[in-house]
């Protein structure tokens, strides 16, 4: 399970490490709210900063996931059936991906 907070450049010298740490803690807190059954005991919760589509594709490859499951749209207001993030993920990975409306 993964949550990526959009961040332009984590390696930027001007980054406030305290702010980054606080953002990562908030991301972990959000993921802890997702209930998992005992059958998912090997599920890992990952929080990343960066370009969400790139991080999702990278982590899917790194962890050799069988399938990516994500929503069709995020929090943005769009009339499109599929938002820009899922489209970008689909272009960046060859892993099977399920989009949930």
Gaussian input, Z-matrix of N, CA and C with variables (Angstrom, degrees):
# hf/3-21g

backbone

0 1
 N
 C     1     B1
 C     2     B2     1     A1
 N     3     B3     2     A2     1     D1
 C     4     B4     3     A3     2     D2
 C     5     B5     4     A4     3     D3
 N     6     B6     5     A5     4     D4
 C     7     B7     6     A6     5     D5
 C     8     B8     7     A7     6     D6
 N     9     B9     8     A8     7     D7
 C    10    B10     9     A9     8     D8
 C    11    B11    10    A10     9     D9
 N    12    B12    11    A11    10    D10
 C    13    B13    12    A12    11    D11
 C    14    B14    13    A13    12    D12
 N    15    B15    14    A14    13    D13
 C    16    B16    15    A15    14    D14
 C    17    B17    16    A16    15    D15
 N    18    B18    17    A17    16    D16
 C    19    B19    18    A18    17    D17
 C    20    B20    19    A19    18    D18
 N    21    B21    20    A20    19    D19
 C    22    B22    21    A21    20    D20
 C    23    B23    22    A22    21    D21
 N    24    B24    23    A23    22    D22
 C    25    B25    24    A24    23    D23
 C    26    B26    25    A25    24    D24
 N    27    B27    26    A26    25    D25
 C    28    B28    27    A27    26    D26
 C    29    B29    28    A28    27    D27
 N    30    B30    29    A29    28    D28
 C    31    B31    30    A30    29    D29
 C    32    B32    31    A31    30    D30
 N    33    B33    32    A32    31    D31
 C    34    B34    33    A33    32    D32
 C    35    B35    34    A34    33    D33
 N    36    B36    35    A35    34    D34
 C    37    B37    36    A36    35    D35
 C    38    B38    37    A37    36    D36
 N    39    B39    38    A38    37    D37
 C    40    B40    39    A39    38    D38
 C    41    B41    40    A40    39    D39
 N    42    B42    41    A41    40    D40
 C    43    B43    42    A42    41    D41
 C    44    B44    43    A43    42    D42
 N    45    B45    44    A44    43    D43
 C    46    B46    45    A45    44    D44
 C    47    B47    46    A46    45    D45
 N    48    B48    47    A47    46    D46
 C    49    B49    48    A48    47    D47
 C    50    B50    49    A49    48    D48
 N    51    B51    50    A50    49    D49
 C    52    B52    51    A51    50    D50
 C    53    B53    52    A52    51    D51
 N    54    B54    53    A53    52    D52
 C    55    B55    54    A54    53    D53
 C    56    B56    55    A55    54    D54
 N    57    B57    56    A56    55    D55
 C    58    B58    57    A57    56    D56
 C    59    B59    58    A58    57    D57
 N    60    B60    59    A59    58    D58
 C    61    B61    60    A60    59    D59
 C    62    B62    61    A61    60    D60
 N    63    B63    62    A62    61    D61
 C    64    B64    63    A63    62    D62
 C    65    B65    64    A64    63    D63
 N    66    B66    65    A65    64    D64
 C    67    B67    66    A66    65    D65
 C    68    B68    67    A67    66    D66
 N    69    B69    68    A68    67    D67
 C    70    B70    69    A69    68    D68
 C    71    B71    70    A70    69    D69
 N    72    B72    71    A71    70    D70
 C    73    B73    72    A72    71    D71
 C    74    B74    73    A73    72    D72
 N    75    B75    74    A74    73    D73
 C    76    B76    75    A75    74    D74
 C    77    B77    76    A76    75    D75
 N    78    B78    77    A77    76    D76
 C    79    B79    78    A78    77    D77
 C    80    B80    79    A79    78    D78
 N    81    B81    80    A80    79    D79
 C    82    B82    81    A81    80    D80
 C    83    B83    82    A82    81    D81
 N    84    B84    83    A83    82    D82
 C    85    B85    84    A84    83    D83
 C    86    B86    85    A85    84    D84
 N    87    B87    86    A86    85    D85
 C    88    B88    87    A87    86    D86
 C    89    B89    88    A88    87    D87
 N    90    B90    89    A89    88    D88
 C    91    B91    90    A90    89    D89
 C    92    B92    91    A91    90    D90
 N    93    B93    92    A92    91    D91
 C    94    B94    93    A93    92    D92
 C    95    B95    94    A94    93    D93
 N    96    B96    95    A95    94    D94
 C    97    B97    96    A96    95    D95
 C    98    B98    97    A97    96    D96
 N    99    B99    98    A98    97    D97
 C   100   B100    99    A99    98    D98
 C   101   B101   100   A100    99    D99
 N   102   B102   101   A101   100   D100
 C   103   B103   102   A102   101   D101
 C   104   B104   103   A103   102   D102
 N   105   B105   104   A104   103   D103
 C   106   B106   105   A105   104   D104
 C   107   B107   106   A106   105   D105
 N   108   B108   107   A107   106   D106
 C   109   B109   108   A108   107   D107
 C   110   B110   109   A109   108   D108
 N   111   B111   110   A110   109   D109
 C   112   B112   111   A111   110   D110
 C   113   B113   112   A112   111   D111
 N   114   B114   113   A113   112   D112
 C   115   B115   114   A114   113   D113
 C   116   B116   115   A115   114   D114
 N   117   B117   116   A116   115   D115
 C   118   B118   117   A117   116   D116
 C   119   B119   118   A118   117   D117
 N   120   B120   119   A119   118   D118
 C   121   B121   120   A120   119   D119
 C   122   B122   121   A121   120   D120
 N   123   B123   122   A122   121   D121
 C   124   B124   123   A123   122   D122
 C   125   B125   124   A124   123   D123
 N   126   B126   125   A125   124   D124
 C   127   B127   126   A126   125   D125
 C   128   B128   127   A127   126   D126
 N   129   B129   128   A128   127   D127
 C   130   B130   129   A129   128   D128
 C   131   B131   130   A130   129   D129
 N   132   B132   131   A131   130   D130
 C   133   B133   132   A132   131   D131
 C   134   B134   133   A133   132   D132
 N   135   B135   134   A134   133   D133
 C   136   B136   135   A135   134   D134
 C   137   B137   136   A136   135   D135
 N   138   B138   137   A137   136   D136
 C   139   B139   138   A138   137   D137
 C   140   B140   139   A139   138   D138
 N   141   B141   140   A140   139   D139
 C   142   B142   141   A141   140   D140
 C   143   B143   142   A142   141   D141
 N   144   B144   143   A143   142   D142
 C   145   B145   144   A144   143   D143
 C   146   B146   145   A145   144   D144
 N   147   B147   146   A146   145   D145
 C   148   B148   147   A147   146   D146
 C   149   B149   148   A148   147   D147
 N   150   B150   149   A149   148   D148
 C   151   B151   150   A150   149   D149
 C   152   B152   151   A151   150   D150
 N   153   B153   152   A152   151   D151
 C   154   B154   153   A153   152   D152
 C   155   B155   154   A154   153   D153
 N   156   B156   155   A155   154   D154
 C   157   B157   156   A156   155   D155
 C   158   B158   157   A157   156   D156
 N   159   B159   158   A158   157   D157
 C   160   B160   159   A159   158   D158
 C   161   B161   160   A160   159   D159
 N   162   B162   161   A161   160   D160
 C   163   B163   162   A162   161   D161
 C   164   B164   163   A163   162   D162
 N   165   B165   164   A164   163   D163
 C   166   B166   165   A165   164   D164
 C   167   B167   166   A166   165   D165
 N   168   B168   167   A167   166   D166
 C   169   B169   168   A168   167   D167
 C   170   B170   169   A169   168   D168
 N   171   B171   170   A170   169   D169
 C   172   B172   171   A171   170   D170
 C   173   B173   172   A172   171   D171
 N   174   B174   173   A173   172   D172
 C   175   B175   174   A174   173   D173
 C   176   B176   175   A175   174   D174
 N   177   B177   176   A176   175   D175
 C   178   B178   177   A177   176   D176
 C   179   B179   178   A178   177   D177
 N   180   B180   179   A179   178   D178
 C   181   B181   180   A180   179   D179
 C   182   B182   181   A181   180   D180
 N   183   B183   182   A182   181   D181
 C   184   B184   183   A183   182   D182
 C   185   B185   184   A184   183   D183
 N   186   B186   185   A185   184   D184
 C   187   B187   186   A186   185   D185
 C   188   B188   187   A187   186   D186
 N   189   B189   188   A188   187   D187
 C   190   B190   189   A189   188   D188
 C   191   B191   190   A190   189   D189
 N   192   B192   191   A191   190   D190
 C   193   B193   192   A192   191   D191
 C   194   B194   193   A193   192   D192
 N   195   B195   194   A194   193   D193
 C   196   B196   195   A195   194   D194
 C   197   B197   196   A196   195   D195
 N   198   B198   197   A197   196   D196
 C   199   B199   198   A198   197   D197
 C   200   B200   199   A199   198   D198
 N   201   B201   200   A200   199   D199
 C   202   B202   201   A201   200   D200
 C   203   B203   202   A202   201   D201
 N   204   B204   203   A203   202   D202
 C   205   B205   204   A204   203   D203
 C   206   B206   205   A205   204   D204
 N   207   B207   206   A206   205   D205
 C   208   B208   207   A207   206   D206
 C   209   B209   208   A208   207   D207
 N   210   B210   209   A209   208   D208
 C   211   B211   210   A210   209   D209
 C   212   B212   211   A211   210   D210
 N   213   B213   212   A212   211   D211
 C   214   B214   213   A213   212   D212
 C   215   B215   214   A214   213   D213
 N   216   B216   215   A215   214   D214
 C   217   B217   216   A216   215   D215
 C   218   B218   217   A217   216   D216
 N   219   B219   218   A218   217   D217
 C   220   B220   219   A219   218   D218
 C   221   B221   220   A220   219   D219
 N   222   B222   221   A221   220   D220
 C   223   B223   222   A222   221   D221
 C   224   B224   223   A223   222   D222
 N   225   B225   224   A224   223   D223
 C   226   B226   225   A225   224   D224
 C   227   B227   226   A226   225   D225
 N   228   B228   227   A227   226   D226
 C   229   B229   228   A228   227   D227
 C   230   B230   229   A229   228   D228
 N   231   B231   230   A230   229   D229
 C   232   B232   231   A231   230   D230
 C   233   B233   232   A232   231   D231
 N   234   B234   233   A233   232   D232
 C   235   B235   234   A234   233   D233
 C   236   B236   235   A235   234   D234
 N   237   B237   236   A236   235   D235
 C   238   B238   237   A237   236   D236
 C   239   B239   238   A238   237   D237
 N   240   B240   239   A239   238   D238
 C   241   B241   240   A240   239   D239
 C   242   B242   241   A241   240   D240
 N   243   B243   242   A242   241   D241
 C   244   B244   243   A243   242   D242
 C   245   B245   244   A244   243   D243
 N   246   B246   245   A245   244   D244
 C   247   B247   246   A246   245   D245
 C   248   B248   247   A247   246   D246
 N   249   B249   248   A248   247   D247
 C   250   B250   249   A249   248   D248
 C   251   B251   250   A250   249   D249
 N   252   B252   251   A251   250   D250
 C   253   B253   252   A252   251   D251
 C   254   B254   253   A253   252   D252
 N   255   B255   254   A254   253   D253
 C   256   B256   255   A255   254   D254
 C   257   B257   256   A256   255   D255
 N   258   B258   257   A257   256   D256
 C   259   B259   258   A258   257   D257
 C   260   B260   259   A259   258   D258
 N   261   B261   260   A260   259   D259
 C   262   B262   261   A261   260   D260
 C   263   B263   262   A262   261   D261
 N   264   B264   263   A263   262   D262
 C   265   B265   264   A264   263   D263
 C   266   B266   265   A265   264   D264
 N   267   B267   266   A266   265   D265
 C   268   B268   267   A267   266   D266
 C   269   B269   268   A268   267   D267
 N   270   B270   269   A269   268   D268
 C   271   B271   270   A270   269   D269
 C   272   B272   271   A271   270   D270
 N   273   B273   272   A272   271   D271
 C   274   B274   273   A273   272   D272
 C   275   B275   274   A274   273   D273
 N   276   B276   275   A275   274   D274
 C   277   B277   276   A276   275   D275
 C   278   B278   277   A277   276   D276
 N   279   B279   278   A278   277   D277
 C   280   B280   279   A279   278   D278
 C   281   B281   280   A280   279   D279
 N   282   B282   281   A281   280   D280
 C   283   B283   282   A282   281   D281
 C   284   B284   283   A283   282   D282
 N   285   B285   284   A284   283   D283
 C   286   B286   285   A285   284   D284
 C   287   B287   286   A286   285   D285
 N   288   B288   287   A287   286   D286
 C   289   B289   288   A288   287   D287
 C   290   B290   289   A289   288   D288
 N   291   B291   290   A290   289   D289
 C   292   B292   291   A291   290   D290
 C   293   B293   292   A292   291   D291
 N   294   B294   293   A293   292   D292
 C   295   B295   294   A294   293   D293
 C   296   B296   295   A295   294   D294
 N   297   B297   296   A296   295   D295
 C   298   B298   297   A297   296   D296
 C   299   B299   298   A298   297   D297
 N   300   B300   299   A299   298   D298
 C   301   B301   300   A300   299   D299
 C   302   B302   301   A301   300   D300

   B1=1.4398
   B2=1.5294
   B3=1.3225
   B4=1.4593
   B5=1.5210
   B6=1.3279
   B7=1.4604
   B8=1.5253
   B9=1.3436
   B10=1.4580
   B11=1.5200
   B12=1.3270
   B13=1.4594
   B14=1.5206
   B15=1.3315
   B16=1.4579
   B17=1.5230
   B18=1.3233
   B19=1.4600
   B20=1.5103
   B21=1.3237
   B22=1.4560
   B23=1.5237
   B24=1.3277
   B25=1.4605
   B26=1.5147
   B27=1.3236
   B28=1.4589
   B29=1.5252
   B30=1.3335
   B31=1.4573
   B32=1.5297
   B33=1.3103
   B34=1.4600
   B35=1.5305
   B36=1.3375
   B37=1.4651
   B38=1.5244
   B39=1.3135
   B40=1.4617
   B41=1.5205
   B42=1.3204
   B43=1.4616
   B44=1.5189
   B45=1.3115
   B46=1.4622
   B47=1.5260
   B48=1.3202
   B49=1.4682
   B50=1.5278
   B51=1.3279
   B52=1.4576
   B53=1.5168
   B54=1.3204
   B55=1.4662
   B56=1.5249
   B57=1.3222
   B58=1.4668
   B59=1.5224
   B60=1.3207
   B61=1.4681
   B62=1.5256
   B63=1.3212
   B64=1.4667
   B65=1.5334
   B66=1.3289
   B67=1.4608
   B68=1.5270
   B69=1.3323
   B70=1.4584
   B71=1.5247
   B72=1.3318
   B73=1.4681
   B74=1.5251
   B75=1.3266
   B76=1.4637
   B77=1.5354
   B78=1.3299
   B79=1.4612
   B80=1.5253
   B81=1.3456
   B82=1.4680
   B83=1.5232
   B84=1.3245
   B85=1.4668
   B86=1.5297
   B87=1.3287
   B88=1.4549
   B89=1.5307
   B90=1.3281
   B91=1.4610
   B92=1.5291
   B93=1.3318
   B94=1.4697
   B95=1.5294
   B96=1.3330
   B97=1.4616
   B98=1.5263
   B99=1.3230
   B100=1.4642
   B101=1.5264
   B102=1.3161
   B103=1.4633
   B104=1.5245
   B105=1.3063
   B106=1.4598
   B107=1.5161
   B108=1.3112
   B109=1.4630
   B110=1.5241
   B111=1.3107
   B112=1.4615
   B113=1.5276
   B114=1.3326
   B115=1.4600
   B116=1.5251
   B117=1.3261
   B118=1.4626
   B119=1.5233
   B120=1.3116
   B121=1.4604
   B122=1.5242
   B123=1.3275
   B124=1.4636
   B125=1.5284
   B126=1.3151
   B127=1.4648
   B128=1.5248
   B129=1.3147
   B130=1.4573
   B131=1.5226
   B132=1.3185
   B133=1.4677
   B134=1.5213
   B135=1.3364
   B136=1.4619
   B137=1.5239
   B138=1.3280
   B139=1.4627
   B140=1.5241
   B141=1.3125
   B142=1.4611
   B143=1.5171
   B144=1.3273
   B145=1.4560
   B146=1.5206
   B147=1.3153
   B148=1.4546
   B149=1.5052
   B150=1.3172
   B151=1.4615
   B152=1.5287
   B153=1.3407
   B154=1.4589
   B155=1.5324
   B156=1.3166
   B157=1.4655
   B158=1.5247
   B159=1.3183
   B160=1.4657
   B161=1.5269
   B162=1.3313
   B163=1.4667
   B164=1.5272
   B165=1.3271
   B166=1.4680
   B167=1.5263
   B168=1.3257
   B169=1.4642
   B170=1.5305
   B171=1.3340
   B172=1.4677
   B173=1.5204
   B174=1.3255
   B175=1.4631
   B176=1.5257
   B177=1.3173
   B178=1.4668
   B179=1.5181
   B180=1.3281
   B181=1.4682
   B182=1.5232
   B183=1.3270
   B184=1.4680
   B185=1.5244
   B186=1.3267
   B187=1.4655
   B188=1.5306
   B189=1.3375
   B190=1.4638
   B191=1.5364
   B192=1.3473
   B193=1.4628
   B194=1.5231
   B195=1.3174
   B196=1.4602
   B197=1.5221
   B198=1.3430
   B199=1.4579
   B200=1.5300
   B201=1.3196
   B202=1.4672
   B203=1.5206
   B204=1.3168
   B205=1.4674
   B206=1.5242
   B207=1.3215
   B208=1.4625
   B209=1.5185
   B210=1.3151
   B211=1.4566
   B212=1.5208
   B213=1.3233
   B214=1.4625
   B215=1.5212
   B216=1.3248
   B217=1.4622
   B218=1.5100
   B219=1.3183
   B220=1.4545
   B221=1.5139
   B222=1.3117
   B223=1.4591
   B224=1.5180
   B225=1.3249
   B226=1.4581
   B227=1.5193
   B228=1.3002
   B229=1.4679
   B230=1.5241
   B231=1.3100
   B232=1.4569
   B233=1.5179
   B234=1.3019
   B235=1.4615
   B236=1.5240
   B237=1.3231
   B238=1.4598
   B239=1.5325
   B240=1.3316
   B241=1.4619
   B242=1.5165
   B243=1.3265
   B244=1.4606
   B245=1.5204
   B246=1.3365
   B247=1.4520
   B248=1.5200
   B249=1.3468
   B250=1.4615
   B251=1.5208
   B252=1.3326
   B253=1.4666
   B254=1.5302
   B255=1.3444
   B256=1.4678
   B257=1.5276
   B258=1.3374
   B259=1.4721
   B260=1.5225
   B261=1.3281
   B262=1.4616
   B263=1.5258
   B264=1.3387
   B265=1.4665
   B266=1.5206
   B267=1.3295
   B268=1.4619
   B269=1.5300
   B270=1.3295
   B271=1.4671
   B272=1.5294
   B273=1.3367
   B274=1.4635
   B275=1.5224
   B276=1.3125
   B277=1.4544
   B278=1.5197
   B279=1.3184
   B280=1.4630
   B281=1.5310
   B282=1.3258
   B283=1.4692
   B284=1.5263
   B285=1.3290
   B286=1.4620
   B287=1.5268
   B288=1.3155
   B289=1.4621
   B290=1.5156
   B291=1.3384
   B292=1.4620
   B293=1.5200
   B294=1.3213
   B295=1.4608
   B296=1.5131
   B297=1.3316
   B298=1.4665
   B299=1.5123
   B300=1.3320
   B301=1.4652
   B302=1.5053
   A1=106.08
   A2=115.11
   A3=118.51
   A4=111.66
   A5=114.26
   A6=121.32
   A7=106.33
   A8=116.55
   A9=120.71
   A10=108.72
   A11=114.88
   A12=120.51
   A13=107.88
   A14=115.64
   A15=119.48
   A16=109.89
   A17=114.34
   A18=121.40
   A19=106.62
   A20=117.21
   A21=119.99
   A22=112.98
   A23=118.27
   A24=119.76
   A25=110.17
   A26=116.98
   A27=121.52
   A28=111.68
   A29=117.79
   A30=120.78
   A31=112.81
   A32=116.96
   A33=122.12
   A34=109.33
   A35=117.12
   A36=121.93
   A37=112.85
   A38=118.18
   A39=121.17
   A40=112.68
   A41=117.96
   A42=121.25
   A43=110.41
   A44=116.09
   A45=122.63
   A46=107.28
   A47=117.01
   A48=121.28
   A49=111.96
   A50=117.50
   A51=121.02
   A52=110.98
   A53=116.28
   A54=121.14
   A55=110.22
   A56=117.24
   A57=121.28
   A58=109.42
   A59=116.88
   A60=120.87
   A61=111.14
   A62=116.53
   A63=121.00
   A64=110.62
   A65=117.64
   A66=121.02
   A67=110.42
   A68=116.90
   A69=120.51
   A70=111.16
   A71=117.15
   A72=120.88
   A73=110.67
   A74=117.24
   A75=120.98
   A76=110.77
   A77=116.20
   A78=120.36
   A79=111.32
   A80=117.05
   A81=120.50
   A82=111.18
   A83=115.61
   A84=120.68
   A85=110.08
   A86=116.20
   A87=120.33
   A88=110.86
   A89=117.36
   A90=120.68
   A91=112.16
   A92=117.84
   A93=120.60
   A94=111.34
   A95=116.99
   A96=120.84
   A97=112.38
   A98=116.73
   A99=120.45
   A100=107.96
   A101=116.14
   A102=121.44
   A103=110.18
   A104=115.28
   A105=121.54
   A106=109.18
   A107=116.51
   A108=120.88
   A109=109.10
   A110=116.71
   A111=120.55
   A112=111.40
   A113=117.09
   A114=120.37
   A115=111.58
   A116=117.19
   A117=121.85
   A118=111.75
   A119=117.01
   A120=120.13
   A121=112.89
   A122=117.58
   A123=119.76
   A124=112.27
   A125=117.13
   A126=122.10
   A127=109.53
   A128=115.88
   A129=121.70
   A130=109.30
   A131=116.43
   A132=121.22
   A133=107.53
   A134=116.13
   A135=121.42
   A136=109.22
   A137=116.12
   A138=122.29
   A139=107.33
   A140=116.01
   A141=121.49
   A142=110.22
   A143=115.65
   A144=122.89
   A145=107.27
   A146=117.11
   A147=120.72
   A148=111.66
   A149=116.15
   A150=121.54
   A151=107.39
   A152=118.47
   A153=120.58
   A154=114.21
   A155=118.67
   A156=120.72
   A157=110.99
   A158=116.54
   A159=120.38
   A160=110.33
   A161=117.29
   A162=120.79
   A163=111.51
   A164=117.05
   A165=120.42
   A166=109.59
   A167=117.45
   A168=121.19
   A169=111.21
   A170=117.16
   A171=121.02
   A172=111.48
   A173=116.64
   A174=119.96
   A175=111.50
   A176=117.48
   A177=120.48
   A178=109.96
   A179=116.31
   A180=120.14
   A181=111.01
   A182=116.38
   A183=120.47
   A184=111.67
   A185=116.65
   A186=121.54
   A187=112.54
   A188=115.83
   A189=122.31
   A190=111.67
   A191=114.70
   A192=119.28
   A193=110.52
   A194=115.45
   A195=121.43
   A196=111.26
   A197=115.87
   A198=119.74
   A199=109.72
   A200=115.88
   A201=122.42
   A202=106.59
   A203=116.90
   A204=121.57
   A205=107.31
   A206=116.53
   A207=120.13
   A208=110.11
   A209=115.40
   A210=120.66
   A211=111.75
   A212=115.74
   A213=120.12
   A214=112.04
   A215=116.20
   A216=120.78
   A217=109.72
   A218=115.28
   A219=121.15
   A220=110.78
   A221=114.42
   A222=120.20
   A223=113.06
   A224=116.69
   A225=120.17
   A226=111.71
   A227=115.31
   A228=120.52
   A229=108.38
   A230=115.02
   A231=119.93
   A232=109.44
   A233=114.85
   A234=119.89
   A235=111.01
   A236=116.94
   A237=121.37
   A238=110.01
   A239=116.47
   A240=120.95
   A241=111.62
   A242=116.20
   A243=121.59
   A244=107.76
   A245=116.73
   A246=121.85
   A247=113.03
   A248=115.37
   A249=120.23
   A250=112.54
   A251=118.35
   A252=120.61
   A253=112.17
   A254=119.22
   A255=117.59
   A256=112.77
   A257=117.23
   A258=120.25
   A259=110.63
   A260=116.05
   A261=120.57
   A262=110.75
   A263=117.23
   A264=120.34
   A265=109.95
   A266=117.08
   A267=120.90
   A268=111.92
   A269=117.27
   A270=120.67
   A271=112.25
   A272=117.15
   A273=120.60
   A274=114.53
   A275=117.81
   A276=119.83
   A277=111.66
   A278=114.12
   A279=119.42
   A280=110.20
   A281=116.43
   A282=121.19
   A283=109.48
   A284=117.72
   A285=119.78
   A286=110.15
   A287=116.33
   A288=120.95
   A289=109.38
   A290=114.97
   A291=121.66
   A292=107.76
   A293=116.40
   A294=122.39
   A295=108.23
   A296=115.55
   A297=121.82
   A298=108.84
   A299=115.43
   A300=120.46
   A301=110.93
   D1=134.60
   D2=-172.85
   D3=-138.29
   D4=142.47
   D5=173.84
   D6=-128.89
   D7=125.40
   D8=179.09
   D9=-116.08
   D10=125.48
   D11=176.00
   D12=-96.23
   D13=123.64
   D14=-177.21
   D15=-61.96
   D16=126.80
   D17=-177.54
   D18=-145.07
   D19=128.40
   D20=-173.43
   D21=-66.35
   D22=-46.43
   D23=-177.51
   D24=-157.32
   D25=98.51
   D26=-177.81
   D27=-66.01
   D28=-23.56
   D29=-177.15
   D30=-87.30
   D31=3.91
   D32=179.59
   D33=-62.58
   D34=135.37
   D35=-178.35
   D36=-62.35
   D37=-24.30
   D38=-174.92
   D39=-88.77
   D40=5.72
   D41=-177.13
   D42=-68.50
   D43=131.00
   D44=175.78
   D45=-81.81
   D46=107.05
   D47=-176.81
   D48=-60.77
   D49=-31.08
   D50=177.08
   D51=-64.87
   D52=-41.07
   D53=178.00
   D54=-66.01
   D55=-42.95
   D56=178.87
   D57=-60.98
   D58=-45.02
   D59=179.58
   D60=-61.42
   D61=-43.08
   D62=179.30
   D63=-63.91
   D64=-40.80
   D65=178.84
   D66=-64.02
   D67=-42.12
   D68=178.81
   D69=-64.51
   D70=-39.43
   D71=177.57
   D72=-63.13
   D73=-42.24
   D74=178.62
   D75=-63.34
   D76=-39.17
   D77=177.81
   D78=-63.98
   D79=-42.19
   D80=177.57
   D81=-64.89
   D82=-39.57
   D83=178.75
   D84=-60.90
   D85=-43.12
   D86=179.37
   D87=-63.08
   D88=-43.95
   D89=-179.29
   D90=-67.26
   D91=-31.01
   D92=177.97
   D93=-65.75
   D94=-21.99
   D95=179.46
   D96=-73.53
   D97=-14.54
   D98=179.93
   D99=-83.37
   D100=118.53
   D101=-178.24
   D102=-74.78
   D103=135.94
   D104=176.75
   D105=-120.88
   D106=143.86
   D107=176.88
   D108=-83.79
   D109=167.40
   D110=179.34
   D111=-63.34
   D112=-22.85
   D113=177.24
   D114=-68.00
   D115=-18.25
   D116=-179.55
   D117=-104.20
   D118=30.19
   D119=-175.20
   D120=-63.83
   D121=-21.80
   D122=179.51
   D123=-91.72
   D124=7.61
   D125=179.80
   D126=-71.67
   D127=131.38
   D128=179.17
   D129=-105.51
   D130=139.72
   D131=176.48
   D132=-101.48
   D133=123.19
   D134=-175.14
   D135=-122.62
   D136=134.45
   D137=175.34
   D138=-119.78
   D139=129.50
   D140=180.00
   D141=-132.97
   D142=156.43
   D143=172.14
   D144=-114.38
   D145=141.54
   D146=177.70
   D147=141.65
   D148=-159.96
   D149=176.96
   D150=-74.89
   D151=115.31
   D152=-173.62
   D153=-54.80
   D154=-45.61
   D155=-177.82
   D156=-63.49
   D157=-44.21
   D158=-179.86
   D159=-64.36
   D160=-44.55
   D161=-179.56
   D162=-64.45
   D163=-39.51
   D164=178.70
   D165=-62.71
   D166=-47.52
   D167=-179.84
   D168=-63.85
   D169=-43.54
   D170=179.49
   D171=-61.69
   D172=-47.17
   D173=-177.17
   D174=-69.92
   D175=-32.55
   D176=176.70
   D177=-62.77
   D178=-40.98
   D179=177.61
   D180=-70.40
   D181=-45.47
   D182=-178.19
   D183=-58.89
   D184=-42.51
   D185=-177.03
   D186=-93.23
   D187=1.97
   D188=178.89
   D189=48.73
   D190=50.53
   D191=-178.93
   D192=-67.76
   D193=150.46
   D194=179.48
   D195=-78.14
   D196=-32.62
   D197=-175.17
   D198=-157.18
   D199=146.25
   D200=174.72
   D201=-104.56
   D202=130.34
   D203=177.20
   D204=-121.31
   D205=125.41
   D206=-179.34
   D207=-152.10
   D208=164.42
   D209=178.43
   D210=-74.96
   D211=159.53
   D212=178.77
   D213=-76.37
   D214=-26.10
   D215=-179.70
   D216=-141.42
   D217=154.24
   D218=177.47
   D219=-96.31
   D220=-144.54
   D221=-177.18
   D222=-84.81
   D223=-12.25
   D224=-179.30
   D225=-69.60
   D226=155.91
   D227=178.55
   D228=-93.36
   D229=110.61
   D230=178.63
   D231=-139.83
   D232=149.60
   D233=176.90
   D234=-91.24
   D235=-4.23
   D236=-179.58
   D237=-70.57
   D238=149.00
   D239=176.70
   D240=-70.35
   D241=-33.39
   D242=179.33
   D243=-129.03
   D244=127.53
   D245=-178.75
   D246=-73.41
   D247=176.08
   D248=-176.77
   D249=-68.71
   D250=-33.48
   D251=-178.11
   D252=-65.63
   D253=-52.64
   D254=177.81
   D255=-60.27
   D256=-37.12
   D257=177.79
   D258=-60.42
   D259=-44.37
   D260=-179.26
   D261=-66.05
   D262=-40.63
   D263=177.79
   D264=-61.14
   D265=-44.37
   D266=179.78
   D267=-59.91
   D268=-33.00
   D269=178.81
   D270=-78.87
   D271=-25.60
   D272=-175.60
   D273=-89.97
   D274=-17.00
   D275=-175.43
   D276=-128.70
   D277=152.16
   D278=173.94
   D279=-103.28
   D280=3.40
   D281=179.75
   D282=-70.98
   D283=144.91
   D284=175.07
   D285=-57.71
   D286=137.34
   D287=-176.71
   D288=-134.79
   D289=131.47
   D290=175.18
   D291=-108.34
   D292=129.39
   D293=176.54
   D294=-106.31
   D295=128.52
   D296=-178.18
   D297=-109.15
   D298=129.04
   D299=179.87
   D300=-85.45

